[in-house]
Amino acid sequence: KASKAAKGDKRFLHEAEVFSALKGARQIFFFEEGIRAGGVGETLFAALAERGMQLALHLTAVDCEFVPQATVASCLHRYGLDREGMVNTVLDFVSTQQHREE
């Protein structure tokens, strides 16, 4: 359920909208610019599991570690959260799946 602060704010989705959008999906790639443990991605994946949704889940986020000071672009690249990293994550998965099917 959306919090009171999120009501009326189009940036926030209600649970029903999220699960409706994911209905029929076979896999989800979730990229989070935050800590993996207890983050939005982990919370979403737990909610999907509670509802019995069978999906391949791929979460890219920062592990519980100190992030050294750097530019935003440098940090995103380091953790695979820039455009290049996200594309490579998905392409690597697709490539691995294709090799398994051969």
Residue, then its C-alpha position, 0 to 999 in steps of 0.5 A: k500500500a502506498s504511504k500517505a506521503a505517496k498518495g497522489d504522487k505519480r512517482f509511487l506505485h501501489e502494490a496492486e499496480v506493481f504486481s499487475a505489471l509483473k504478472g506473466a513476467r519470467q524474470i526481473f532485473f532490478f538495479e538499485e543505487g543503494i544498499r542491497a540488504g533491506g533495500v527496495g529490490e530486496t523488499l520487492f523480491a520478498a513480496l513477490a515470494e510471499r505471493g508465490m510469484q515464480l520469477a528469476l530475480h536479478l538484483t544489482a546493488v551495493d553490498c554492505e561496504f564503505v563506498p569511497q568518495a568519488t564522482v557519481a559516474s565513477c561510483l555507478h560504474r564501479y557497482g555496475l549501475d551505469r548504463e554500460g553495467m546494466v546492459n552488460t548484466v542483462l546481456d551476460f545473463v542472456s548469453t549464459q541462458q543461450h549457452r545452457e539451451e544449446 
